[in-house]
Amino acid sequence: MTSLLVIVVLVLLGIAIWQLTKIFHLTQVGAATYNENPEVASDKDNKVNGYLMFGFLGFIYYLQYILYLSGVTFCLEHLLQHTVRNTTA
């Protein structure tokens, strides 16, 4: 289990470094003009990402509503009681 955690952390660290290098390249002075740089988001890209964001938001609300109707609750006090009970046993 520890090795899985280490692998996940290394993958996430690699992704973070990759994103930082992309940001660094985008902020360089004297970069290509707006039309020549494919990494700059266009209006179409922004529109698609907006739809995806609202779709994801709707999915989260739908999932929350379904869980509410099915009686699944996430009560913090209940979780803490189980945690305290299991650690003292």
N, C-alpha and C positions, 0 to 999 in steps of 0.2 A: 504494500500500500504506500509505503514511503517512496519507493521508486516511481510509482505512478505520479505522486505529487511532485517529485523532482522533475519528471518529464514534462508535466503540465506547466510548471513554473518556467522551465527553460524555453518551451514553445512560446509562451506568452511574452517572455523577455525578448525572444527573437523577433516576434511580431512588433513589439514596441520599438525596438531599434530600427526595424525596417520602416515603420511609419515615421519615425524621427528623421531618418535620412531622406524620405520623400518630402517632408516638410522643409528640410534644409535646402534641397534642390529647388523647391518652388520659391523660396525666398531669396534666391541669389539675385544680386543686382546685375542688370544687363541680360536678363533671361529673354527667351524668345517672346515675340509679341503675342497678343491674346489669341489670334487665329492660328498661330503656329504651334501653340502648346496644347497637346491633347489632354493634359492633366487638369486644366482649368475647367471647372464645371460650366456647362452652358445652361441656357434657360430650360431646355428640354430635360437635362439631367436633374436640375432643381425640381422640376415639376414631377418627374418620376419618383424622386426621393421623397417629395412631399406626400404623394399618394401612398408610397410604401410605409411612411411613418404613421399616417392616419389609419392605414390598414392594420398595422401592428398594434396601435392603440386600441382600435376596435376589437381586435382579437383578445387583448388582455382584458378589456371590460367584459366581453362575452364569456371568457373563461371564468372570470370572477363571479359573474351572474350565475353561471351553471354550477359552480362550486357552492354558491350561497343557497341555491335551490335544492341541491343534493344534501345539504346539511353539514358539509365539511367546514369546520371552523378552525381557525388558528388563534386560539386564545393564549396569550403570553403567560398568564398565570398558570394555566394548565401545563404548558411546556416547562415552566420553571419548577413546578411541583414534581414533575417526572424527573427532571434533571437533579434536583436536590435529593429525591428519594433514591435514585439510582446511584448517586455518588456516596451516600451515607450507608448503603447496604453492604 
